[in-house]
Amino acid sequence: MKGPDRLREFVCAIAQRVEAGREEADMLAFGKSCMAKLIEDDGWLPAECAKPHPVYYQQHLLYADPLDRFSVVSFVWGPGQRTPIHNHTVWGIIGMLRGAEIAQPFERMVDGTMRAAGEPHVLQPGEIECVSPRIGDIHRVSNAHADQVSISIHLYGGNIGKLTRCVFDDQTGEEKAFVSGYSNAMTPNLWFKPASAA
């Protein structure tokens, strides 16, 4: 299956499930099975959505539902890059496509400070994890490799680039609101072909 067709199949399956109004637990279980199929092939992601930046990790929009009910994003990690501690505010499914990443969950203490919640875990190609305010929504993620690019595919229960979320100070837990946006200024529908190219 060609790259655009593989992504389109994934998006259509998620859209039908969202349209049916399924609860979060169902969306996570169903989304994980769809994500597993999407990431079993490493070759479908367009080159322009797999480019690293020398300083910052990249968040490339692959698809945004017109009603902002879900979005699909590629995260591209340059060697040694990592996020601050942050939340998502919606459910999310992360599938590892290339390389590996380290996820460290955090929890907020009564005094407002942040504390690591358990040991960090490494996500390898083909592996999947989930986040949400219900099951755990705060973490810090980093490229597990100091000498190569890593890429993960993310499915979120909202338009993640438009949502107001928070980053947290490592020491004090002080939160700062942010809207991430996307690294690519404009994303075409990856499976759309003009009539002249059909």
Residue, then its C-alpha position, 0 to 999 in steps of 0.5 A: m500500500k502506498g504512503p498516502d493510501r496507508l495514511r488515508e485508511f488510518v484517518c478514515a478508520i479513526a473518523q468513522r469511530v469518532e463519528a460514532g461517538r465512542e468513549e475514550a477507552d474505546m478510542l484508545a483501544f481501537g486507535k492502538s490497533c489502527m496505529a499498529k497497522l500504520i507504523e508496521d511500515d516505515g516507508w509511507l511518511p513523506a520526506e518533508c514530514a520527516k526532516p529534523h531541525p538542528v535545534y528544535y524537535q519538529q511537529h508536522l501536521l499530517y491530518a487535522d479533522p475539519l471539526d477539530r475532533f482529532s489530528v495526526v502528527s509526526f514528531v521528528w527528533g534530532p539527536g539529543q532533542r527533548t521536550p519540556i515537561h508538558n501535558h496534552t489535555v486530550w487523549g493521545i496515542i503515540g506510535m514509534l516509527r523510527g529510532a527510539e524515544i524515552a518517555q518520563p511520566f510526571e505527577r504533580m504534588v500537593d505543593g505544586t512541584m513535579r515528581a517523576a512517576g515511575e521509571p522512564h520507558v523507552l519506546q522502540p519501533g512498532e511500540i505504542e503508548c497512550v496518554s490522557p488526563r484520565i490515565g496520565d497526561i504529564h510527561r517529558v519525551s526525548n530522543a533516545h539516540a544522541d547520534q540519529v533522528s527518531i520519529s514517532i506518529h501521534l494521534y490526538g483527540g483534538n487539534i493538538g496544534k490549536l489547543t492551549r496546554c501547559v509546560f511545567d518548570d522542572q524545579t517549582g512546577e510553575e506552569k506556563a500556557f502555550v499553543s504548540g502550532y505546527s512546524n509545517a506552515m501549511t499541510p496539503n491533503l496528502w492523498f489529494k491529487p489535482a485532476s490533471a495529475a489523476 
